[in-house]
Amino acid sequence: MQQGRFYIQQRCLWRDVRVMKYFPQRLVGMLYLRATSHQRAFWFPRCRSIHTWGMRFAIDIIGLDSQLRIVAVHRNVQPARVLRIAGADSIIECGAGSPWPFEHWLGQSLTFEQKELCYE
């Protein structure tokens, strides 16, 4: 699984970003988690809609366009919901209550830094 970090204005937003490219990953997403950390996020490239069926907690959703600019922010999305974001090319899911002011960053670009895989 591809992993990395997202930055905005040289600030690290999440230290642990899981890139959900393949159908099994995308289907499960955050479903297996009992709780989440504010340092972890899940990025769904080429995705405009998400569901929260089976989730155990609320999440925040950030919609990005093809240049990774923030186009939409949905806070505190509760379990058992479906959300479609017009104009989004990808979506980031993170635990609800993120301290970052995403709404103030609408239109600004994020930078993704891929984490190098290290095998022990």
Residue pairs with C-beta under 8 A, 6 or more apart in sequence:
1 18
1 19
1 25
2 18
2 19
2 21
2 114
3 16
3 17
3 18
3 19
3 114
3 115
3 117
4 17
4 19
4 112
4 113
4 114
4 115
5 12
5 13
5 14
5 15
5 16
5 17
5 112
5 113
5 115
6 12
6 13
6 14
6 17
6 41
6 43
6 92
6 110
6 111
6 112
6 113
7 13
7 110
7 111
7 112
7 113
8 105
8 108
8 109
8 110
8 111
9 108
13 41
13 100
13 110
14 38
14 39
14 40
14 41
14 94
15 39
15 40
16 37
16 39
16 40
16 41
17 40
17 41
17 42
17 43
17 92
17 112
18 25
18 40
18 41
18 42
18 43
19 43
19 45
20 26
20 29
20 42
20 43
20 44
20 45
21 45
26 44
26 47
29 42
29 44
29 50
29 93
30 36
30 42
30 55
30 59
30 93
31 54
31 55
33 56
33 57
34 56
35 56
35 57
35 95
36 57
36 59
36 94
36 95
37 95
38 94
38 95
38 97
38 98
38 99
40 94
40 95
41 92
41 93
41 94
42 92
42 93
42 94
43 90
43 91
43 92
43 112
44 50
44 90
44 91
44 92
44 93
45 89
45 90
46 89
46 90
47 88
47 90
47 91
48 63
48 84
48 85
48 86
48 88
48 89
48 91
49 82
49 83
49 84
49 85
49 91
50 61
50 82
50 83
50 91
50 93
51 81
51 82
51 83
52 59
52 77
52 78
52 79
52 80
52 81
52 82
52 83
53 79
53 80
54 79
55 79
55 80
56 79
57 79
57 95
57 96
58 76
58 77
58 78
58 79
58 96
59 77
59 93
59 94
59 95
59 96
60 73
60 74
60 75
60 76
60 77
60 93
60 94
60 95
60 96
60 97
60 98
60 102
61 72
61 73
61 74
61 77
61 83
61 85
61 91
61 92
61 93
62 70
62 72
62 73
62 91
62 92
62 94
62 102
63 70
63 71
63 72
63 73
63 74
63 85
63 87
63 88
63 90
63 91
64 70
64 71
64 88
64 89
64 90
64 91
64 92
64 110
65 71
65 87
65 88
65 89
66 89
67 109
68 90
68 109
68 110
68 111
68 112
69 107
69 108
69 109
69 110
70 102
70 105
70 106
70 107
70 108
70 109
70 110
71 85
71 87
71 88
71 106
71 107
72 85
72 86
72 87
72 88
72 106
73 102
73 103
73 106
74 83
74 85
75 96
76 96
76 97
77 83
77 96
85 91
